[in-house]
Amino acid sequence: MKLPITGGCACGAIRYQSTAEPVVMLQCHCRDCQRASGGASSELVVVPKEAFKVVKGTLRFHASPSEAKGMTRRGFCADCGSPVLGLPDAAPHIAVIRPGSFDDPSSFKSQMDVWTCDANAWDRMDPALPKFEKYPG
């Protein structure tokens, strides 16, 4: 993946960059991610938190309970509503970027499906990817 990873929201009010390679790229099918994305899953790119920086604008956050521990704070643009970032209490050393907000979203290559226990029957997952009922352990 070309570094830095750059991206932003739909209206341009938010811009960010990550200077680190992804730790993992995945699709989460939990109910919270379904609600947050409005779809079957959320595509997620995990990077070290210290490598992620908002370079323009200010994200607004909504917190929702996480089964892992504590809350997950979801960052989005207050102007257009585009989801950009997740900050999980259970893993304070990571930032979780929504690859639909990348300047080059073609660089997203999912490595696994998680929380498949919550997946809907109409959710068409890639059969070649490893599947985990909850978080991999």
The first five atom37 places (N, CA, C, CB, O) and aatype in JSON, in Angstrom:
{
  "aatype": [12, 11, 10, 14, 9, 16, 7, 7, 4, 0, 4, 7, 0, 9, 1, 18, 5, 15, 16, 0, 6, 14, 19, 19, 12, 10, 5, 4, 8, 4, 1, 3, 4, 5, 1, 0, 15, 7, 7, 0, 15, 15, 6, 10, 19, 19, 19, 14, 11, 6, 0, 13, 11, 19, 19, 11, 7, 16, 10, 1, 13, 8, 0, 15, 14, 15, 6, 0, 11, 7, 12, 16, 1, 1, 7, 13, 4, 0, 3, 4, 7, 15, 14, 19, 10, 7, 10, 14, 3, 0, 0, 14, 8, 9, 0, 19, 9, 1, 14, 7, 15, 13, 3, 3, 14, 15, 15, 13, 11, 15, 5, 12, 3, 19, 17, 16, 4, 3, 0, 2, 0, 17, 3, 1, 12, 3, 14, 0, 10, 14, 11, 13, 6, 11, 18, 14, 7],
  "atom_mask": [
    [1, 1, 1, 1, 1],
    [1, 1, 1, 1, 1],
    [1, 1, 1, 1, 1],
    [1, 1, 1, 1, 1],
    [1, 1, 1, 1, 1],
    [1, 1, 1, 1, 1],
    [1, 1, 1, 0, 1],
    [1, 1, 1, 0, 1],
    [1, 1, 1, 1, 1],
    [1, 1, 1, 1, 1],
    [1, 1, 1, 1, 1],
    [1, 1, 1, 0, 1],
    [1, 1, 1, 1, 1],
    [1, 1, 1, 1, 1],
    [1, 1, 1, 1, 1],
    [1, 1, 1, 1, 1],
    [1, 1, 1, 1, 1],
    [1, 1, 1, 1, 1],
    [1, 1, 1, 1, 1],
    [1, 1, 1, 1, 1],
    [1, 1, 1, 1, 1],
    [1, 1, 1, 1, 1],
    [1, 1, 1, 1, 1],
    [1, 1, 1, 1, 1],
    [1, 1, 1, 1, 1],
    [1, 1, 1, 1, 1],
    [1, 1, 1, 1, 1],
    [1, 1, 1, 1, 1],
    [1, 1, 1, 1, 1],
    [1, 1, 1, 1, 1],
    [1, 1, 1, 1, 1],
    [1, 1, 1, 1, 1],
    [1, 1, 1, 1, 1],
    [1, 1, 1, 1, 1],
    [1, 1, 1, 1, 1],
    [1, 1, 1, 1, 1],
    [1, 1, 1, 1, 1],
    [1, 1, 1, 0, 1],
    [1, 1, 1, 0, 1],
    [1, 1, 1, 1, 1],
    [1, 1, 1, 1, 1],
    [1, 1, 1, 1, 1],
    [1, 1, 1, 1, 1],
    [1, 1, 1, 1, 1],
    [1, 1, 1, 1, 1],
    [1, 1, 1, 1, 1],
    [1, 1, 1, 1, 1],
    [1, 1, 1, 1, 1],
    [1, 1, 1, 1, 1],
    [1, 1, 1, 1, 1],
    [1, 1, 1, 1, 1],
    [1, 1, 1, 1, 1],
    [1, 1, 1, 1, 1],
    [1, 1, 1, 1, 1],
    [1, 1, 1, 1, 1],
    [1, 1, 1, 1, 1],
    [1, 1, 1, 0, 1],
    [1, 1, 1, 1, 1],
    [1, 1, 1, 1, 1],
    [1, 1, 1, 1, 1],
    [1, 1, 1, 1, 1],
    [1, 1, 1, 1, 1],
    [1, 1, 1, 1, 1],
    [1, 1, 1, 1, 1],
    [1, 1, 1, 1, 1],
    [1, 1, 1, 1, 1],
    [1, 1, 1, 1, 1],
    [1, 1, 1, 1, 1],
    [1, 1, 1, 1, 1],
    [1, 1, 1, 0, 1],
    [1, 1, 1, 1, 1],
    [1, 1, 1, 1, 1],
    [1, 1, 1, 1, 1],
    [1, 1, 1, 1, 1],
    [1, 1, 1, 0, 1],
    [1, 1, 1, 1, 1],
    [1, 1, 1, 1, 1],
    [1, 1, 1, 1, 1],
    [1, 1, 1, 1, 1],
    [1, 1, 1, 1, 1],
    [1, 1, 1, 0, 1],
    [1, 1, 1, 1, 1],
    [1, 1, 1, 1, 1],
    [1, 1, 1, 1, 1],
    [1, 1, 1, 1, 1],
    [1, 1, 1, 0, 1],
    [1, 1, 1, 1, 1],
    [1, 1, 1, 1, 1],
    [1, 1, 1, 1, 1],
    [1, 1, 1, 1, 1],
    [1, 1, 1, 1, 1],
    [1, 1, 1, 1, 1],
    [1, 1, 1, 1, 1],
    [1, 1, 1, 1, 1],
    [1, 1, 1, 1, 1],
    [1, 1, 1, 1, 1],
    [1, 1, 1, 1, 1],
    [1, 1, 1, 1, 1],
    [1, 1, 1, 1, 1],
    [1, 1, 1, 0, 1],
    [1, 1, 1, 1, 1],
    [1, 1, 1, 1, 1],
    [1, 1, 1, 1, 1],
    [1, 1, 1, 1, 1],
    [1, 1, 1, 1, 1],
    [1, 1, 1, 1, 1],
    [1, 1, 1, 1, 1],
    [1, 1, 1, 1, 1],
    [1, 1, 1, 1, 1],
    [1, 1, 1, 1, 1],
    [1, 1, 1, 1, 1],
    [1, 1, 1, 1, 1],
    [1, 1, 1, 1, 1],
    [1, 1, 1, 1, 1],
    [1, 1, 1, 1, 1],
    [1, 1, 1, 1, 1],
    [1, 1, 1, 1, 1],
    [1, 1, 1, 1, 1],
    [1, 1, 1, 1, 1],
    [1, 1, 1, 1, 1],
    [1, 1, 1, 1, 1],
    [1, 1, 1, 1, 1],
    [1, 1, 1, 1, 1],
    [1, 1, 1, 1, 1],
    [1, 1, 1, 1, 1],
    [1, 1, 1, 1, 1],
    [1, 1, 1, 1, 1],
    [1, 1, 1, 1, 1],
    [1, 1, 1, 1, 1],
    [1, 1, 1, 1, 1],
    [1, 1, 1, 1, 1],
    [1, 1, 1, 1, 1],
    [1, 1, 1, 1, 1],
    [1, 1, 1, 1, 1],
    [1, 1, 1, 1, 1],
    [1, 1, 1, 1, 1],
    [1, 1, 1, 0, 1]
  ],
  "atom_positions": [
    [[0.85, -1.18, 0.0], [0.0, 0.0, 0.0], [0.89, 1.24, 0.0], [-0.97, 0.0, 1.23], [1.88, 1.31, 0.73]],
    [[0.53, 2.2, -0.83], [1.31, 3.44, -0.93], [1.1, 4.29, 0.33], [0.91, 4.24, -2.21], [-0.03, 4.52, 0.76]],
    [[2.21, 4.74, 0.91], [2.15, 5.6, 2.1], [2.54, 7.03, 1.74], [3.06, 5.05, 3.22], [3.36, 7.22, 0.85]],
    [[1.99, 8.02, 2.41], [0.96, 7.86, 3.44], [-0.39, 7.52, 2.83], [0.85, 9.15, 4.28], [-0.68, 7.83, 1.68]],
    [[-1.21, 6.87, 3.64], [-2.61, 6.65, 3.28], [-3.31, 7.98, 3.51], [-3.28, 5.46, 4.11], [-3.2, 8.55, 4.6]],
    [[-4.01, 8.47, 2.52], [-4.71, 9.75, 2.67], [-6.19, 9.56, 2.34], [-4.09, 10.83, 1.75], [-6.57, 8.65, 1.61]],
    [[-7.0, 10.44, 2.9], [-8.42, 10.37, 2.61], [-9.17, 11.48, 3.3], [0.0, 0.0, 0.0], [-8.59, 12.41, 3.86]],
    [[-10.49, 11.36, 3.25], [-11.34, 12.37, 3.86], [-12.8, 12.04, 3.65], [0.0, 0.0, 0.0], [-13.16, 10.98, 3.14]],
    [[-13.63, 12.97, 4.05], [-15.08, 12.78, 3.97], [-15.6, 13.19, 2.58], [-15.8, 13.6, 5.06], [-14.84, 13.67, 1.74]],
    [[-16.88, 12.99, 2.36], [-17.5, 13.28, 1.07], [-17.49, 14.76, 0.71], [-18.93, 12.78, 1.06], [-17.35, 15.12, -0.46]],
    [[-17.63, 15.62, 1.7], [-17.72, 17.05, 1.41], [-16.38, 17.77, 1.44], [-18.65, 17.71, 2.38], [-16.29, 18.93, 1.05]],
    [[-15.32, 17.09, 1.9], [-13.99, 17.7, 1.93], [-13.65, 18.44, 3.21], [0.0, 0.0, 0.0], [-12.54, 18.96, 3.33]],
    [[-14.57, 18.5, 4.16], [-14.3, 19.21, 5.42], [-13.27, 18.48, 6.28], [-15.59, 19.39, 6.2], [-12.56, 19.11, 7.07]],
    [[-13.18, 17.16, 6.13], [-12.23, 16.34, 6.89], [-11.2, 15.77, 5.93], [-12.96, 15.2, 7.66], [-11.55, 15.23, 4.88]],
    [[-9.94, 15.88, 6.3], [-8.83, 15.25, 5.58], [-7.93, 14.6, 6.63], [-8.03, 16.29, 4.69], [-7.75, 15.13, 7.73]],
    [[-7.36, 13.45, 6.29], [-6.48, 12.74, 7.22], [-5.35, 12.06, 6.47], [-7.27, 11.71, 8.04], [-5.34, 12.0, 5.24]],
    [[-4.4, 11.56, 7.26], [-3.35, 10.72, 6.7], [-2.9, 9.72, 7.75], [-2.15, 11.57, 6.21], [-2.98, 9.96, 8.95]],
    [[-2.43, 8.58, 7.26], [-1.79, 7.58, 8.12], [-0.45, 7.27, 7.5], [-2.67, 6.28, 8.26], [-0.34, 7.01, 6.31]],
    [[0.58, 7.29, 8.33], [1.94, 7.08, 7.84], [2.41, 5.63, 8.02], [2.9, 8.01, 8.56], [3.56, 5.31, 7.72]],
    [[1.53, 4.75, 8.49], [1.91, 3.36, 8.74], [1.13, 2.4, 7.86], [1.69, 3.01, 10.2], [-0.01, 2.66, 7.48]],
    [[1.76, 1.28, 7.54], [1.08, 0.19, 6.84], [-0.04, -0.35, 7.73], [2.08, -0.94, 6.46], [0.08, -0.31, 8.95]],
    [[-1.11, -0.84, 7.14], [-2.17, -1.44, 7.95], [-1.66, -2.66, 8.74], [-3.33, -1.86, 7.05], [-0.84, -3.44, 8.26]],
    [[-2.18, -2.78, 9.96], [-1.92, -3.96, 10.78], [-2.76, -5.12, 10.24], [-2.25, -3.69, 12.3], [-2.28, -6.25, 10.12]],
    [[-4.01, -4.81, 9.9], [-4.93, -5.79, 9.33], [-6.04, -5.04, 8.61], [-5.51, -6.74, 10.43], [-6.37, -3.91, 8.96]],
    [[-6.62, -5.68, 7.6], [-7.79, -5.15, 6.9], [-8.87, -6.22, 6.97], [-7.45, -4.76, 5.39], [-8.61, -7.4, 6.7]],
    [[-10.09, -5.82, 7.34], [-11.14, -6.81, 7.57], [-12.52, -6.24, 7.32], [-11.06, -7.34, 8.98], [-12.69, -5.04, 7.11]],
    [[-13.49, -7.14, 7.34], [-14.9, -6.76, 7.29], [-15.54, -7.26, 8.57], [-15.62, -7.33, 6.0], [-15.42, -8.44, 8.92]],
    [[-16.23, -6.36, 9.27], [-16.92, -6.71, 10.51], [-18.42, -6.73, 10.24], [-16.57, -5.71, 11.66], [-18.99, -5.78, 9.69]],
    [[-19.06, -7.83, 10.64], [-20.48, -8.04, 10.37], [-21.34, -7.91, 11.63], [-20.69, -9.41, 9.76], [-22.5, -8.32, 11.63]],
    [[-20.78, -7.33, 12.72], [-21.56, -7.19, 13.96], [-22.72, -6.21, 13.75], [-20.65, -6.7, 15.13], [-22.68, -5.39, 12.83]],
    [[-23.73, -6.29, 14.58], [-24.9, -5.43, 14.44], [-24.53, -3.96, 14.55], [-25.95, -5.79, 15.5], [-25.1, -3.13, 13.84]],
    [[-23.61, -3.62, 15.41], [-23.21, -2.23, 15.56], [-22.6, -1.71, 14.25], [-22.21, -2.06, 16.72], [-22.89, -0.59, 13.83]],
    [[-21.75, -2.5, 13.62], [-21.17, -2.1, 12.33], [-22.21, -2.04, 11.23], [-20.05, -3.06, 11.93], [-22.14, -1.19, 10.35]],
    [[-23.18, -2.95, 11.27], [-24.26, -2.88, 10.28], [-25.02, -1.56, 10.41], [-25.24, -4.08, 10.46], [-25.31, -0.89, 9.42]],
    [[-25.33, -1.2, 11.64], [-26.06, 0.07, 11.85], [-25.21, 1.28, 11.46], [-26.49, 0.19, 13.33], [-25.7, 2.22, 10.85]],
    [[-23.92, 1.24, 11.82], [-23.04, 2.37, 11.52], [-22.82, 2.54, 10.01], [-21.68, 2.18, 12.22], [-22.68, 3.66, 9.53]],
    [[-22.8, 1.42, 9.28], [-22.54, 1.51, 7.84], [-23.83, 1.62, 7.02], [-21.76, 0.3, 7.39], [-23.8, 2.12, 5.89]],
    [[-24.95, 1.15, 7.59], [-26.18, 1.1, 6.82], [-26.18, -0.05, 5.83], [0.0, 0.0, 0.0], [-26.98, -0.06, 4.9]],
    [[-25.3, -1.0, 6.02], [-25.18, -2.12, 5.09], [-24.93, -3.43, 5.81], [0.0, 0.0, 0.0], [-25.25, -3.58, 6.99]],
    [[-24.36, -4.38, 5.1], [-24.13, -5.72, 5.62], [-22.97, -5.79, 6.6], [-23.89, -6.68, 4.49], [-22.94, -6.65, 7.48]],
    [[-21.99, -4.89, 6.45], [-20.79, -4.93, 7.27], [-20.11, -3.57, 7.22], [-19.81, -6.04, 6.79], [-20.54, -2.65, 6.53]],
    [[-19.03, -3.47, 7.98], [-18.15, -2.32, 7.88], [-16.79, -2.82, 7.42], [-18.04, -1.55, 9.24], [-16.26, -3.78, 7.97]],
    [[-16.23, -2.17, 6.43], [-14.89, -2.45, 5.99], [-13.97, -1.62, 6.88], [-14.69, -2.13, 4.46], [-14.21, -0.43, 7.09]],
    [[-12.92, -2.25, 7.39], [-12.08, -1.6, 8.4], [-10.6, -1.84, 8.12], [-12.44, -2.11, 9.8], [-10.19, -2.94, 7.76]],
    [[-9.82, -0.78, 8.28], [-8.36, -0.86, 8.14], [-7.75, -0.4, 9.46], [-7.85, 0.01, 6.93], [-7.92, 0.75, 9.86]],
    [[-7.05, -1.31, 10.11], [-6.46, -1.04, 11.42], [-5.02, -0.54, 11.22], [-6.48, -2.31, 12.32], [-4.22, -1.18, 10.55]],
    [[-4.72, 0.61, 11.83], [-3.37, 1.18, 11.81], [-2.99, 1.57, 13.24], [-3.28, 2.41, 10.84], [-3.86, 1.74, 14.09]],
    [[-1.68, 1.7, 13.51], [-1.28, 2.2, 14.82], [-1.85, 3.61, 15.03], [0.27, 2.21, 14.96], [-1.79, 4.46, 14.13]],
    [[-2.39, 3.86, 16.22], [-3.04, 5.15, 16.48], [-2.09, 6.33, 16.28], [-3.59, 5.17, 17.9], [-2.5, 7.38, 15.78]],
    [[-0.83, 6.16, 16.67], [0.11, 7.28, 16.56], [0.41, 7.64, 15.1], [1.41, 6.96, 17.29], [0.93, 8.72, 14.83]],
    [[0.1, 6.74, 14.16], [0.35, 7.01, 12.75], [-0.79, 7.77, 12.07], [0.6, 5.71, 12.02], [-0.62, 8.29, 10.97]],
    [[-1.95, 7.83, 12.73], [-3.14, 8.47, 12.14], [-3.24, 9.92, 12.61], [-4.42, 7.69, 12.5], [-3.08, 10.21, 13.79]],
    [[-3.51, 10.83, 11.66], [-3.64, 12.24, 12.02], [-4.68, 12.92, 11.13], [-2.28, 12.96, 11.91], [-4.64, 12.79, 9.91]],
    [[-5.61, 13.63, 11.75], [-6.52, 14.49, 11.0], [-5.75, 15.75, 10.66], [-7.85, 14.82, 11.82], [-5.23, 16.43, 11.55]],
    [[-5.67, 16.08, 9.37], [-4.89, 17.24, 8.93], [-5.77, 18.43, 8.54], [-4.01, 16.85, 7.76], [-5.27, 19.54, 8.33]],
    [[-7.08, 18.18, 8.45], [-8.02, 19.27, 8.16], [-9.36, 18.93, 8.8], [-8.17, 19.51, 6.63], [-9.86, 17.81, 8.65]],
    [[-9.93, 19.9, 9.5], [-11.25, 19.72, 10.1], [-11.19, 19.02, 11.45], [0.0, 0.0, 0.0], [-10.12, 18.73, 11.98]],
    [[-12.37, 18.76, 11.98], [-12.51, 18.11, 13.28], [-13.59, 17.05, 13.19], [-12.83, 19.13, 14.39], [-14.73, 17.35, 12.81]],
    [[-13.24, 15.83, 13.55], [-14.24, 14.76, 13.55], [-15.2, 14.94, 14.72], [-13.55, 13.38, 13.63], [-14.83, 15.44, 15.78]],
    [[-16.43, 14.53, 14.51], [-17.41, 14.43, 15.58], [-17.5, 12.95, 15.94], [-18.83, 15.03, 15.15], [-17.37, 12.1, 15.06]],
    [[-17.72, 12.63, 17.21], [-17.71, 11.24, 17.65], [-19.02, 10.83, 18.28], [-16.59, 11.0, 18.63], [-19.69, 11.6, 18.96]],
    [[-19.37, 9.57, 18.02], [-20.49, 8.9, 18.67], [-19.93, 7.64, 19.3], [-21.68, 8.59, 17.65], [-19.21, 6.89, 18.64]],
    [[-20.25, 7.39, 20.57], [-19.75, 6.19, 21.26], [-20.85, 5.15, 21.35], [-19.24, 6.54, 22.67], [-22.01, 5.46, 21.64]],
    [[-20.48, 3.91, 21.1], [-21.41, 2.79, 21.25], [-20.7, 1.68, 22.01], [-21.92, 2.28, 19.85], [-19.48, 1.54, 21.92]],
    [[-21.46, 0.89, 22.78], [-20.84, -0.17, 23.59], [-20.17, -1.22, 22.7], [-21.9, -0.85, 24.49], [-20.66, -1.55, 21.62]],
    [[-19.05, -1.72, 23.18], [-18.32, -2.77, 22.48], [-18.35, -4.04, 23.32], [-16.86, -2.34, 22.18], [-18.13, -3.99, 24.53]],
    [[-18.61, -5.16, 22.68], [-18.57, -6.43, 23.4], [-17.17, -6.75, 23.88], [-19.1, -7.56, 22.53], [-17.0, -7.47, 24.87]],
    [[-16.15, -6.23, 23.2], [-14.77, -6.49, 23.59], [-14.46, -5.85, 24.94], [-13.8, -5.97, 22.51], [-13.85, -6.49, 25.8]],
    [[-14.86, -4.59, 25.14], [-14.65, -3.87, 26.4], [-14.89, -2.39, 26.16], [-13.2, -4.12, 26.96], [-14.44, -1.84, 25.15]],
    [[-15.59, -1.77, 27.05], [-15.78, -0.32, 26.96], [-16.64, 0.09, 25.79], [0.0, 0.0, 0.0], [-17.67, -0.52, 25.5]],
    [[-16.2, 1.14, 25.12], [-16.94, 1.72, 24.02], [-16.07, 1.76, 22.76], [-17.44, 3.14, 24.39], [-14.84, 1.68, 22.83]],
    [[-16.73, 1.89, 21.64], [-16.06, 2.22, 20.39], [-16.55, 3.61, 20.01], [-16.34, 1.16, 19.25], [-17.75, 3.84, 19.86]],
    [[-15.61, 4.53, 19.86], [-15.95, 5.89, 19.44], [-15.79, 5.97, 17.93], [-15.05, 6.96, 20.17], [-14.7, 5.75, 17.39]],
    [[-16.89, 6.29, 17.26], [-16.9, 6.35, 15.8], [-16.84, 7.81, 15.36], [-18.17, 5.65, 15.22], [-17.72, 8.61, 15.69]],
    [[-15.79, 8.14, 14.6], [-15.59, 9.5, 14.13], [-16.16, 9.7, 12.74], [0.0, 0.0, 0.0], [-15.96, 8.89, 11.84]],
    [[-16.89, 10.8, 12.58], [-17.53, 11.1, 11.29], [-17.5, 12.6, 11.06], [-18.99, 10.57, 11.25], [-17.24, 13.38, 11.98]],
    [[-17.77, 13.0, 9.83], [-17.85, 14.42, 9.5], [-19.17, 14.98, 9.98], [-17.68, 14.64, 7.97], [-20.23, 14.44, 9.66]],
    [[-19.12, 16.04, 10.75], [-20.34, 16.67, 11.26], [-21.14, 17.36, 10.16], [-20.0, 17.67, 12.36], [-22.33, 17.61, 10.33]],
    [[-20.5, 17.67, 9.04], [-21.2, 18.34, 7.95], [-21.92, 17.36, 7.02], [-20.22, 19.17, 7.14], [-23.11, 17.54, 6.73]],
    [[-21.22, 16.33, 6.56], [-21.83, 15.42, 5.58], [-22.18, 14.05, 6.15], [-20.9, 15.24, 4.41], [-22.88, 13.27, 5.5]],
    [[-21.69, 13.73, 7.35], [-22.02, 12.46, 8.0], [-21.15, 11.29, 7.58], [0.0, 0.0, 0.0], [-21.38, 10.17, 8.04]],
    [[-20.17, 11.51, 6.72], [-19.33, 10.4, 6.26], [-18.59, 9.75, 7.41], [-18.33, 10.89, 5.21], [-17.93, 10.44, 8.19]],
    [[-18.68, 8.41, 7.55], [-17.9, 7.71, 8.57], [-16.43, 7.66, 8.15], [-18.45, 6.28, 8.81], [-16.12, 7.38, 6.99]],
    [[-15.54, 7.92, 9.1], [-14.12, 7.99, 8.79], [-13.28, 7.07, 9.69], [-13.63, 9.42, 8.93], [-12.38, 6.4, 9.19]],
    [[-13.56, 7.04, 10.99], [-12.61, 6.47, 11.95], [-13.33, 5.79, 13.11], [-11.69, 7.55, 12.48], [-14.43, 6.18, 13.49]],
    [[-12.69, 4.77, 13.66], [-13.15, 4.15, 14.9], [-12.0, 4.11, 15.88], [0.0, 0.0, 0.0], [-10.85, 3.84, 15.51]],
    [[-12.32, 4.37, 17.15], [-11.33, 4.3, 18.22], [-11.9, 3.4, 19.32], [-10.98, 5.73, 18.78], [-12.72, 3.85, 20.12]],
    [[-11.46, 2.14, 19.37], [-12.0, 1.21, 20.36], [-11.3, 1.32, 21.71], [-11.91, -0.2, 19.84], [-10.07, 1.3, 21.77]],
    [[-12.08, 1.42, 22.79], [-11.5, 1.43, 24.14], [-10.69, 0.16, 24.4], [-12.6, 1.57, 25.2], [-9.67, 0.2, 25.09]],
    [[-11.14, -0.97, 23.84], [-10.48, -2.25, 24.08], [-9.07, -2.32, 23.5], [-11.32, -3.37, 23.5], [-8.27, -3.15, 23.91]],
    [[-8.78, -1.45, 22.56], [-7.45, -1.43, 21.92], [-7.04, 0.02, 21.69], [-7.45, -2.22, 20.57], [-7.06, 0.5, 20.56]],
    [[-6.66, 0.74, 22.75], [-6.38, 2.17, 22.63], [-5.16, 2.52, 21.77], [-6.19, 2.75, 23.99], [-4.93, 3.69, 21.48]],
    [[-4.4, 1.54, 21.37], [-3.2, 1.77, 20.56], [-3.49, 1.74, 19.06], [-2.15, 0.74, 20.9], [-2.57, 1.92, 18.26]],
    [[-4.75, 1.52, 18.67], [-5.07, 1.45, 17.24], [-6.09, 2.5, 16.83], [-5.6, 0.06, 16.88], [-6.85, 3.02, 17.65]],
    [[-6.08, 2.8, 15.55], [-7.12, 3.6, 14.9], [-7.67, 2.74, 13.78], [-6.55, 5.0, 14.35], [-6.91, 2.03, 13.11]],
    [[-8.97, 2.79, 13.57], [-9.63, 1.94, 12.58], [-10.24, 2.86, 11.51], [-10.72, 1.02, 13.25], [-11.23, 3.56, 11.77]],
    [[-9.65, 2.85, 10.35], [-10.06, 3.75, 9.27], [-11.07, 3.04, 8.37], [-8.83, 4.22, 8.44], [-10.95, 1.85, 8.1]],
    [[-12.06, 3.8, 7.9], [-13.04, 3.29, 6.94], [-12.47, 3.49, 5.53], [-14.43, 4.03, 7.1], [-12.33, 4.63, 5.09]],
    [[-12.14, 2.4, 4.82], [-11.44, 2.55, 3.54], [-12.27, 3.21, 2.43], [-10.99, 1.22, 3.07], [-11.71, 3.63, 1.42]],
    [[-13.58, 3.29, 2.59], [-14.38, 4.05, 1.63], [-14.01, 5.52, 1.64], [0.0, 0.0, 0.0], [-14.33, 6.25, 0.69]],
    [[-13.35, 5.96, 2.71], [-12.92, 7.36, 2.8], [-11.51, 7.57, 2.26], [-12.98, 7.82, 4.25], [-11.04, 8.71, 2.21]],
    [[-10.82, 6.5, 1.84], [-9.48, 6.63, 1.26], [-9.55, 7.4, -0.06], [-8.84, 5.24, 1.04], [-10.54, 7.33, -0.78]],
    [[-8.49, 8.13, -0.37], [-8.37, 8.72, -1.7], [-8.27, 7.61, -2.76], [-7.14, 9.66, -1.78], [-8.75, 7.76, -3.88]],
    [[-7.62, 6.5, -2.38], [-7.53, 5.34, -3.28], [-8.12, 4.12, -2.58], [-6.04, 5.07, -3.7], [-7.39, 3.32, -2.01]],
    [[-9.46, 3.97, -2.63], [-10.07, 2.83, -1.94], [-9.75, 1.48, -2.57], [-11.56, 3.01, -1.91], [-10.01, 0.44, -1.96]],
    [[-9.17, 1.46, -3.78], [-8.82, 0.19, -4.41], [-7.7, -0.53, -3.66], [-8.4, 0.42, -5.86], [-7.46, -1.71, -3.9]],
    [[-7.02, 0.17, -2.76], [-5.94, -0.45, -1.99], [-6.46, -1.33, -0.85], [-5.03, 0.63, -1.42], [-5.68, -2.06, -0.23]],
    [[-7.77, -1.28, -0.57], [-8.34, -2.13, 0.48], [-8.44, -3.57, -0.01], [-9.74, -1.61, 0.9], [-9.02, -3.84, -1.06]],
    [[-7.87, -4.49, 0.76], [-7.92, -5.92, 0.47], [-8.25, -6.63, 1.77], [-6.57, -6.45, -0.15], [-7.37, -6.85, 2.6]],
    [[-9.51, -6.99, 1.96], [-9.92, -7.64, 3.2], [-9.16, -8.94, 3.4], [-11.43, -7.9, 3.21], [-8.94, -9.7, 2.46]],
    [[-8.75, -9.18, 4.66], [-8.01, -10.38, 5.02], [-8.87, -11.38, 5.8], [-6.79, -10.02, 5.83], [-8.48, -12.54, 5.95]],
    [[-10.04, -10.93, 6.29], [-10.9, -11.81, 7.08], [-12.27, -11.19, 7.28], [-10.25, -12.12, 8.43], [-12.46, -9.99, 7.09]],
    [[-13.21, -12.03, 7.65], [-14.54, -11.61, 8.08], [-14.68, -11.92, 9.56], [-15.67, -12.31, 7.24], [-14.4, -13.04, 9.99]],
    [[-15.1, -10.93, 10.35], [-15.32, -11.14, 11.79], [-16.77, -10.88, 12.15], [-14.39, -10.23, 12.61], [-17.5, -10.22, 11.41]],
    [[-17.17, -11.4, 13.29], [-18.54, -11.31, 13.79], [-19.54, -11.88, 12.78], [-18.9, -9.85, 14.12], [-20.61, -11.32, 12.54]],
    [[-19.14, -13.01, 12.19], [-20.02, -13.66, 11.23], [-21.29, -14.2, 11.89], [-19.29, -14.79, 10.52], [-22.27, -14.48, 11.2]],
    [[-21.27, -14.34, 13.22], [-22.47, -14.81, 13.93], [-23.63, -13.81, 13.79], [-22.15, -15.04, 15.41], [-24.78, -14.19, 13.97]],
    [[-23.32, -12.55, 13.49], [-24.36, -11.53, 13.3], [-24.69, -11.26, 11.83], [-23.93, -10.24, 13.96], [-25.56, -10.45, 11.53]],
    [[-23.99, -11.93, 10.92], [-24.19, -11.66, 9.49], [-25.61, -12.03, 9.06], [-23.17, -12.44, 8.65], [-26.18, -13.01, 9.54]],
    [[-26.16, -11.24, 8.17], [-27.49, -11.5, 7.61], [-27.41, -12.53, 6.5], [-28.12, -10.2, 7.08], [-26.35, -12.7, 5.88]],
    [[-28.51, -13.22, 6.24], [-28.56, -14.24, 5.18], [-28.24, -13.64, 3.81], [-29.94, -14.91, 5.15], [-27.71, -14.34, 2.94]],
    [[-28.54, -12.36, 3.61], [-28.3, -11.71, 2.32], [-26.88, -11.15, 2.18], [-29.3, -10.6, 2.12], [-26.54, -10.59, 1.14]],
    [[-26.07, -11.29, 3.22], [-24.69, -10.83, 3.21], [-23.84, -11.83, 2.43], [-24.15, -10.66, 4.66], [-23.76, -13.0, 2.81]],
    [[-23.22, -11.39, 1.35], [-22.42, -12.28, 0.5], [-20.93, -12.09, 0.8], [-22.71, -11.99, -1.0], [-20.27, -11.22, 0.23]],
    [[-20.41, -12.92, 1.7], [-19.01, -12.85, 2.08], [-18.14, -13.63, 1.09], [-18.82, -13.39, 3.51], [-18.61, -14.57, 0.45]],
    [[-16.9, -13.22, 0.96], [-15.94, -13.91, 0.11], [-15.61, -15.26, 0.75], [-14.64, -13.05, -0.08], [-15.05, -15.29, 1.84]],
    [[-15.94, -16.37, 0.09], [-15.71, -17.68, 0.69], [-14.23, -18.0, 0.89], [-16.33, -18.74, -0.18], [-13.9, -18.9, 1.67]],
    [[-13.33, -17.29, 0.22], [-11.9, -17.56, 0.34], [-11.29, -16.96, 1.6], [-11.18, -17.02, -0.87], [-10.18, -17.33, 1.99]],
    [[-11.99, -16.03, 2.25], [-11.44, -15.38, 3.44], [-11.71, -16.18, 4.71], [-12.0, -13.98, 3.59], [-12.76, -16.82, 4.82]],
    [[-10.78, -16.14, 5.67], [-11.05, -16.77, 6.97], [-12.24, -16.1, 7.64], [-9.8, -16.69, 7.88], [-12.44, -14.89, 7.51]],
    [[-13.04, -16.9, 8.36], [-14.25, -16.42, 9.04], [-14.11, -16.65, 10.55], [-15.52, -17.12, 8.5], [-13.63, -17.69, 10.99]],
    [[-14.55, -15.64, 11.32], [-14.53, -15.73, 12.77], [-15.89, -15.34, 13.3], [-13.42, -14.84, 13.38], [-16.42, -14.29, 12.93]],
    [[-16.47, -16.18, 14.17], [-17.79, -15.87, 14.72], [-17.79, -14.57, 15.49], [-18.26, -17.0, 15.63], [-18.76, -13.82, 15.45]],
    [[-16.7, -14.28, 16.2], [-16.55, -13.02, 16.93], [-15.19, -12.46, 16.57], [-16.7, -13.22, 18.5], [-14.82, -12.46, 15.4]],
    [[-14.43, -11.97, 17.56], [-13.09, -11.49, 17.28], [-12.13, -12.67, 17.2], [-12.62, -10.48, 18.36], [-12.29, -13.63, 17.96]],
    [[-11.14, -12.62, 16.3], [-10.18, -13.72, 16.27], [-9.42, -13.8, 17.58], [-9.2, -13.55, 15.09], [-9.11, -12.77, 18.19]],
    [[-9.14, -14.96, 18.01], [-8.46, -15.1, 19.29], [-7.39, -16.05, 19.21], [0.0, 0.0, 0.0], [-6.7, -16.29, 20.21]]
  ]
}
